[in-house]
Structures are given as structure tokens and as C-alpha cells.
Amino acid sequence: MIPTPQGRQRAAAARATLIATTATMLLGAGSAWSLDLERPELREFIAELEANDGFETQYLDTVFAGVESKQGIIDAMTRPAEKVKPWSEYQAIFLTPRRISGGIDFFREHETQLRQMALKTGVPPEIITAIIGVETFYGTRTGGYRAVDALATLAFDYPPRSKFFRGELRQLFLLARDEQLDISQLTGSYAGALGPPQFIPSSYRNFAVDGNADGRRNLLSDWDDIFASVANYFVVHDWQPAQPVAVRAQLKADATRGDTANELVMRDTVESLRRQGVEFTTDLPAKAPAMLITLAGTEGTEYWVGFQNFYTITRYNRSPMYALAVFQLSEAIADGTRKTDAAP
């Protein structure tokens, strides 16, 4: 059949639209632009770094002259896995045979350091291992964005959280000066998190510790410092040694407590949840803080009760799915190491 002139025009228009759409998508995914050094909000930020923190104008202008704002960073910030995936899909990312076996191997490689840190702080070695496993696959995926690009993009071109990220950008400059790092060479996640443990700059400055007493706090490549800093973060955020993290639960037929919005607030106790018809097993006392977590699992709704240590994990990342993934990965790693210990 020979197409009519109108048909050929429609087909040509459709092809043109497809090409234009594809080009826009490709350009948008990788597009970047240099920051305008004369932007009022940038000049104000630079002036504050000069006046409040003693940085020199020439240094700041040189750094920002090389900064790029990147669309990919903004895109990633708007769709983190914790917000767009159900638990069934999120769990499948982190509870894989490869990540579990990798965690067992990593644990064995650093077992002496991890066990020493656990004895010192009360934070189990498998929890420290799981944090690094979830964050960066045991230090192998620490992020390819320049931290100054990531934080400047979010500070000046992502209005929903610009105030927070301007604070983190300031902390990055202070961190680079504190630790004698080249700010232009620091790389990390799309949110400016650094190293195998993915500390944002403020957490790096506030919670990093010198694990081997060499006078540096190196969270980029020094495992002694990394393990000590992750453990310290947990201790500061009230980790309870030898206490449970979370247990599976179910609701009684006449439960007065229904599905929750998973607010990360310890409003309930072991006793109050049981009074509301939540069934679970724990040796913790009746007055121990607890929270009910409701998640969409592969076989339907899952109920979990999280205790203080679950809440502590959420201080690392404000997500109940993140905390549960860390906990379950830590359990799998601990189980795997016990099995290899018992093998003849």
C-alpha cells in the first residue's frame, strides 16, 4: 500500500518527535552546567565562608570556577530507592547471595579489627560489616561524583533541600581544611557522602575517629578509622550492646493497632504494643521502647517490631527499610561465618 502525502507527513512528524524526545532524555540524563560565579546566592555563600570561616576569596573563586551542576544528581535525589520501591524490591537489592558471600569474605579479611572494635564499643562486627555492605558493597562502590559538584548542585539548584545542602557544602570546605584534603579530588555519592561508610561531611567532622592513632581520620581508605567511626556513630546514637534489633510480629484479629505510617519515633513500648494486639517475642522488659513497622513484602504485609537498636540504625539513614536491610544482612553474614567456623 502506497502511503498518502498526509500519512507520510504524520510518519515524518512522529519520527521527528521520537528523535527529539530521545535526544532530550539523553541530554537531560548527562547534562551539566558551570555555576555562574555571579549568582547572588553563590556570592552570599562565598562571603559567609570568608567572614565566618576565614577562607580566602581567591581560593573559593578558584574552586567554584571548576564546579559543575549536574542534572543526574538532581534526578537521583528525587528518586532514592527508599522512597520509590516497596520492601519486596528493596530487600531484593541488598539480600542477594553475592552481597551475603561478599560480606562473609569481607568479615574474614578484617575479622581481627572488627572483633576488637566490637569488644571496645559493643557494636557487633556483623552490624559494622552490613552497614558498609549496604552502603558501598564493602567499599567497592563509593560513588563517582565529585563531592563539591554534588553538594553545590543540591545547594543551589535543588530548592527543596537547598538549606540543608548549603550547610553540607560548608562542612565539606571545613572538612577538607581540617583533614588536609584536596576538595576538588574528593568523590562520593550523588548526595556528597564519602568513602566506604558514606559519611556526609557534617557526620565525618562530628563522628569520625582516629582508629589507629596515626593522627588522621581517614574514612576514604583506612579501615581502622572506618570501622571505629561507624561504631562511634552507633555509640553516639545510643546503641545498646547485647540487645535485639527487631523481631517479626503479627496482629491479632481484634488488634486495635492497624497499619502505621512507619514514623521513626519511639512512642510505644513492648507493653503498649502488646496491649494494642501486636504479637511478638522478646526478652526486653515491658517498658522498653519499641515501634511497629509495616512493610509490603513478597507475600503480603509484613509486621516488624523495632527496638532501640533498630532506631539507632535509622539514624544512619532515616528509613525503616534501610534499617531492616542492614539487620537482615548482618544476620546472614553472622550465620555464614558461624557455618564456616563449624565446617571441618
N, C-alpha and C positions, 0 to 999 in steps of 0.2 A: 504494500500500500504506500503510495507516494504522499508524504505529509503536505498539508496545506501551508501556505505562507504564514497563516496565523499560528498553526501548530509549530512551525519552525521557530517563530518568534518566541512562543511560550517556552519551548525547549531551550533556546538560547538564553532566555531570561533565567530559567531555572538553573542552568549550568553556571551562569554568572553569579547568581545568588549563592550557590553552593561553594564556588571558589572564594567569594568574598567572605562568607561565613567561616570557612576553613582557615583562611588567611588571618582573620581576626582572632580566631581561637588560638592559632599558633603564635601570633604576635603577643596576644594577651598573656599566654602562659609563660613566656620568656621575656616579656618586655621589662625594661629598666630605664630609669632616667636619673641624671645627675641632680643632686639637690641644688636649688637656687640659693647661693650664699647670701643673697639679699632678702630672702624671705623674712618678714618681721619676726615670726615666731622662732626662727633659727637664730637670728641676731640676738633676740632676747635670751635664748638658751645659752649662747656663747658668752654673752655679757654676764650671766649668772655664774657660769663656770669660772670666769675671770675674777669676778668680785668675791664670790663666796668660797672658791676652792683654790684660787691662786694660779690657775693655768694661764699661759701666755697666749695672746691673741694670734700670733703668727703660727704657733703650734696647732691651735684649734682650727684656724682657717686652712692650714695645710691638710689636716685630717679630713675635714668636711669637703674639701675640694675633690677628694677622691671617693666620696661616698655616693653610692647609688641606691635609689629607692626602687624596690622590685615588686612587680605585681604578683609574682609567685609567692612571696612572703605573705602578702595580704590575703591571697586565696587560701593558703594553708591555715592562716589564723582563723578564717571564717568557717572551717570545716574540720576541726580536730576529731579524731576517732571517738573520743569520749562523749562527744555531743551528737554525732550523726549515726553511730552504729548501735544496734541493740547488743545486749550482753552476749547473746549466742555468737554473734560475729566478732565482737571484741575479744572474747575469750579465745576464739579460734586463731587469732593473731599471735597470742602470747603463750598458749599452752600447746605447742607443737612438739613432736618428738625431737626435732632438730634443736629447738631452744632448750628443751629439758636436757638433752645429752650434752649440749654445749655448756649448760650450767654445771653439770656434774664434772665435766673436764676442767672448767674454769675453777671450780671449787677445789679440785685436787691439785691444780697447779699452784694455788695460793692458800692452801689449807692451813699452813702454819700461821701465816699472817692473820687470816680470818679468825681462827680459833683464839689467837692471842687477843684480838680486838674484842671478841665476844666475852672472854673472861674479864677484860678490863671494863667493858661498858654494859654488859648484859643484853646486848643486841645479838640475836642468833646469827651465825655466819651465813646460813642459808637465806636469811632475810636480806643481808647486805648483798649477797650474790644475786638474788632475784631482782633487787632494785636496779642493779647495773645491767642485768639481763633484759628487763623490760625497757629500760631507758635507751640502751645503745647496743644491745646484743653483745654484751660483755666487752664493751669498748671498741667494737669494730665498726659502729655506725654512729659517729659522734656529730654528724651534720657537716654540710659543705658550704653553708652561708658564712660570709664574714659577719662577725658579731656586730660590728659597728654599722654595717649595712642593714642587718635585720632590725636592730633596735632603732635606728634612725627612720627606717621605713615606717615602723609601727608608732614611733613617737610623733612623726609629722604628717603621715599620710594614712593613718588609721584612726579616725576620730573616736570610735567607741572606747578605745583604751589608751588614748594618747597621753593622758596624765601619768598613768602607771608606767608606760614605756619610756617617757622622758626621764622619770626617776631612775629606771634601769639603765638608760643611756648614760646618765650622770655617774651611776655606780660603776659602769664599765670604764669610764675615764679614770675614776679613782682607783679601781682595781688594777688597771694597767700601770698606774704610777706606784701603787703600794707594792706590787709584786714584780716590778721592773719588766713588764711585758710590752711587746710592740703591739699597740692596739690595732694596727692595720693588718696584722697577721693572725689575729685570733679568729677561729672559725667555730661554728656550732650549729645549733638548730635554727629553725625559722623564727623562734621566739628569743634568740640570743642566749640560750642555755649552753654551757661549756663543759667539755670533757666527758669522760665515761659516765660520771654521775649526773651530768646535765644540771649543774647548779646555775641559776641565773646570777648575774653579777652581785646583787644585794645578798643573796644566800652565800655566795662564795666569800664575800667580805665578812659576813656575820657569823658563819658557821663552819667554814673551812678551818682545819687544824693541821699543824705540822706533825705528821705521824711518825717520822723517823728522826726528828730533832736535827735536821740539816739546815735550819734557818729559813726554809721556804715552805710555802703552802702551794704545792703543785698539783692541781686537780686535772691537769691535762695529760700527764704521763706517769706520775709517781703513785704506784698502787698503795704504798704505805699511807700516803696522805689521803688518797681517795677512800680507802676503807675507813680510816679514822674519821674522816669528815662526814661520810654517810652515817656512821654510828653516832657521831656527835649530834648530827641533825636530829636523829631519833631521840637521843637522850634529852636534848633541849626541849623537844616537843612531847616529853612525858611518857616515853616508852616504859612499860612495866615488865621487868625481867621475869621470865618463867610464867607469865600469864598468857592466856589464849588470845588469838586474834579474832576469829569469827567461827560460828558454827551454823550448820544448816538448820532451818526451822520450818514449821508448818503452822497454819492457822486452824484452830478448832472450828467446827461447823457453826458454833454460836459466838465466834470471836467478835468482840466489839472493836477490834483494831483491824482496819481494812488496809488496802494498798496505800503506800506512802509516796510522797514526792521525793524521798531519799534526801531529805535535808541533813546536811552533815553537822548536826547539833546533838549533843548528848543530853537530850531532855528526859529520856527514860532510864529505868534501872532494870536489872534482872527481874525483880519482883513486879514492877509495874507492867512490864511486857507480858509476864505470865498471867497477871490479873486480866489483861485485855484479850486473852485467848491465844497467845503465841506460845507454841510448844517447842522447847529446845533443851539441850542438856549442857550443863556447865557446873563446875565446882566453885565458881565465883560466888561470893556472898550476895544476899538478896539486894543489898544497897549498891552493888557495883554498877557503874554507868553502862548503858547499853543502848543500841539503836537498831531499829528494824529496817532492813534493806530489801527492796522488792525489785527483781530484775526479770527481763524477758529471756528465758533460757531456751535451749533447743527443744525441750519437751514441755514447754509452757512456763508459767510463772514460777520463779524460784524465790524463796524467802530465806534470808540470812539474818542472823543477829551478830552485829559487830560490837566489840568491846573497846576498851581504851586503846589497845594496840592497833586495832583497825582504824580508829580515829587518827592515831598518830601517823599511820601510813598516808592518810588523806591530807596531811599537812605537807607532804612532799608533792602531791598532785591532788587537787580538790575534786576527786572523782571516786565514787564508790566502786565503779568497775575497775579503775586503776588499782585501788587497794586490794580488791578481791583477786585480780590477776597476779599481783605481787605475792599475795598469800598463797594462792594455789601453786604458782611456780615454785615458791620456796618449799612447799610441801613435797612437790615432785622431785626437786633436787635433793632434799633431805632423804627421801625414800630411796632414790637412786644411789646415793652414797652409802646408805646402810646396806643395800643389796651387794654393792661391790665389796664392802668390808667383810660381809659374811661369805662371799664366794671363796671356794677352796683355792 
